[in-house]
Amino acid sequence: NNQNESSDNNNSSPWIYQGTTNLLYVWQRVGLPISLSYFVTDCYFYCLPRKDLIIFVHHCIMCFCHYPVSHYSGAILCGAGDIEWVTWLSIVGYTSELSTAMMNYRWYLINTLEENWIGFGIVNCIVVVIWAGRVVMFTYLLVVEIFPRMQMYVEQKQMFTFGVMVFGHAGIGLLSLYWCMVMCKGGLKSLFVFKKKRPKVLNPQQGFSFADEVAGKSNDENGASAPKHLNIIEEEAEAYKDGTIFSEGQEQSRQSKKLQ
């Protein structure tokens, strides 16, 4: 009943489409459930079997921070009474996931190109800009949108939800910064020039079948003094960047090193 009353009182809201459709409600009831279902499915079928810790942490943060917004009562708590604002914040935060489409296209190019192509450099530049944009966006949301509302959360005695909000935006922002640094690690040449590292290409009969060899630096190249677990994380990051993280051979190599 409260939700219906709130909807009636907000007919003049800019989120009301053609006077009948509440776009925020559509996001809560359609957009978020579909997206969160994807994250849970990806954790179960990819992150846990492959032991991909970084992507698993990303998915957990997204689910933990966005799930309450999908319900009226949860959105009230998360927004300290301002449902429209916290739902808008959820939508804006999700725009960062647009990078996934470009990363998938980049993986496809890496595994199908036989020689350098100018489009590869363009795609790489777009991906770097998107990752950098994510860092800027999450910094802006924290500094301009979230921190100034801290007093509201104090008054509503919702400091836990405020802390979760800060943690979520800071966490995803730091992960975005990390991936952006990984992308730029090889310098401008690695961004603009495609260099084929693997003999195999995508096999239409096998779906996504990536090459076996690990791209990037090996443990020896990283230095013998570096802790083993840091080398493994670095290797996973390089494999993510080069599109080899889904390779069966890459996975077997990572798992054997973790067991050593």
PAMILUM-917633 format. One record per residue (C-alpha): x, y, z. Coordinates in steps of 0.5 Angstrom, whole numbers, padded with zeros to 4 digits, always signed. Each point is the difference from the previous one (the first is absolute). Last residue first. Layout:
residues N
XYZ/...
//
This chain:
residues 260
+0105-0053-0010/-0008+0000+0000/-0001+0007-0003/+0005-0001-0005/-0004-0006-0003/-0006+0004+0000/+0003+0005-0004/+0003-0005-0005/-0007-0004-0001/-0004+0007-0001/+0005+0002-0005/-0001-0006-0004/-0007+0000+0001/+0000+0007-0003/-0006+0005+0003/+0006+0004+0003/+0003+0001-0007/-0003+0007-0002/+0006+0004+0000/-0002+0004+0006/-0003-0005+0004/+0006-0005-0001/+0004+0006+0002/-0004+0001+0006/+0000-0007+0002/+0008+0000-0001/+0000+0006+0005/-0004-0004+0005/+0004-0006-0001/+0006+0004+0001/-0003+0003+0007/-0001-0007+0002/+0007-0002-0001/+0003+0006+0004/+0005+0004-0004/+0007-0001+0001/+0001-0004-0006/-0001+0005-0005/-0006+0002-0004/+0004-0003-0006/+0001-0007+0004/-0008+0000+0002/-0002+0001-0008/-0002+0006-0003/-0005+0001-0005/-0004-0005-0004/-0001-0007+0003/+0000-0005-0005/-0006-0005-0002/-0004+0004-0005/-0008+0002+0001/-0006-0004-0002/-0006+0003+0001/-0005-0004-0004/+0003-0007-0002/-0003-0001-0007/+0001+0007-0002/+0008+0000+0002/+0003+0006+0002/+0007+0001-0002/+0006-0004+0002/+0007+0002-0002/+0001+0005+0006/+0004+0006+0001/-0002+0004-0005/+0002+0007+0000/-0005+0006+0000/+0003+0007+0000/-0004+0006+0003/+0000-0002+0007/+0006-0004+0000/+0004+0006-0003/-0003+0005+0005/+0003-0004+0006/+0000-0007+0003/-0003+0002+0006/-0006+0004-0002/-0005-0005+0000/+0002-0003+0007/+0000+0007+0002/-0007+0001-0002/-0002-0007+0003/+0003+0003+0007/-0004+0006-0001/-0007-0003-0001/+0002-0005+0006/+0001+0006+0004/-0007+0003-0002/-0004-0006+0001/+0003+0000+0007/-0001+0007+0001/-0007+0000-0002/-0002-0006+0004/+0004+0002+0006/-0004+0007+0000/-0007-0003-0001/+0002-0006+0005/+0002+0006+0005/-0007+0004-0001/-0004-0007+0001/+0004-0001+0007/-0001+0008+0002/-0008-0001-0001/-0001+0004+0006/-0005+0004-0003/+0003+0007+0002/+0007-0003-0001/-0002-0002-0007/-0003+0007-0002/+0007+0002+0003/+0004-0004-0005/-0004+0003-0006/+0006+0004-0002/+0005-0006+0000/-0005-0003-0005/-0001+0004-0006/+0006+0005-0001/+0006-0004+0003/-0002-0007-0001/-0004+0001-0007/+0006+0004-0003/+0005-0006+0002/-0005-0005-0002/+0000+0004-0007/+0007+0002-0001/+0002-0008+0001/-0005-0002-0004/+0002+0005-0006/+0007-0003+0001/-0002-0007-0002/-0005+0003-0005/+0006+0004-0003/+0005-0006+0000/-0006-0004-0004/-0001+0005-0005/+0008+0000-0001/+0000-0007-0001/-0006+0000-0005/+0004+0005-0004/+0006-0004+0000/-0003-0006-0002/-0004+0004-0006/+0007+0001-0003/+0001-0007-0001/+0007-0004+0001/+0000-0007-0002/-0004-0007+0001/-0006+0003+0004/-0004-0005+0003/+0002-0001+0007/+0002+0007+0001/-0006+0003-0003/-0005-0005+0004/+0003+0002+0006/-0001+0008-0002/-0007-0001-0002/-0001-0003+0007/+0004+0006+0003/-0005+0005-0003/-0006-0004+0002/+0002+0000+0007/+0002+0007+0000/-0007+0002+0001/+0000-0003+0007/+0002+0007+0002/-0007+0003-0002/-0002-0005+0006/+0002+0006+0005/-0005+0005-0003/-0006-0005+0001/+0002-0001+0007/+0001+0007+0001/-0007+0002-0003/-0003-0006+0005/+0003+0004+0006/-0002+0007-0003/-0007-0002-0001/-0001-0004+0006/+0002+0005+0005/-0002-0002+0007/+0007-0001+0002/+0002-0003-0007/+0002-0007+0002/-0006+0000+0005/-0005+0002-0004/+0003-0004-0006/-0001-0006+0005/-0007+0001+0001/-0002+0001-0007/+0004-0006-0003/+0005+0000-0005/+0004+0005+0003/+0002-0006+0006/+0004-0004-0006/+0004+0005-0002/+0006+0001+0005/+0000-0008+0002/-0001-0002-0008/+0006+0005-0003/+0005-0002+0006/-0001-0007-0001/+0001+0001-0008/+0006+0004+0001/+0003-0005+0006/-0001-0006-0005/+0003+0004-0006/+0006+0000+0004/+0000-0007+0003/+0000-0004-0006/+0000-0007+0003/-0002-0003-0007/-0006-0004+0003/-0002+0006+0005/+0001+0006-0005/-0003-0004-0006/-0007-0004+0001/-0002+0002+0007/+0003+0007+0000/-0003+0002-0007/-0006-0003+0002/-0001+0005+0006/+0003+0006-0005/-0005-0002-0005/-0006+0000+0005/+0002+0007+0003/-0001+0003-0007/-0007-0003-0001/-0002+0001+0006/+0003+0008+0000/-0003+0001-0007/-0007-0002+0001/-0003+0001+0007/+0004+0006+0002/+0002+0003-0007/-0007+0000-0002/-0002+0003+0007/+0005+0006-0002/-0003+0000-0007/-0007+0002+0003/-0005-0002-0006/-0006+0004+0000/+0000+0008-0001/+0004-0001-0007/+0006-0003+0004/+0001+0002+0007/+0007+0001+0002/+0000+0007+0000/-0005+0000+0006/-0007+0004-0001/-0003-0007+0001/+0003+0000+0007/-0005+0000+0005/-0004-0006-0004/+0007-0004+0000/+0001+0001+0008/-0007-0002+0001/+0000-0006-0004/+0007-0002+0004/-0003+0002+0007/-0006-0005-0002/
//
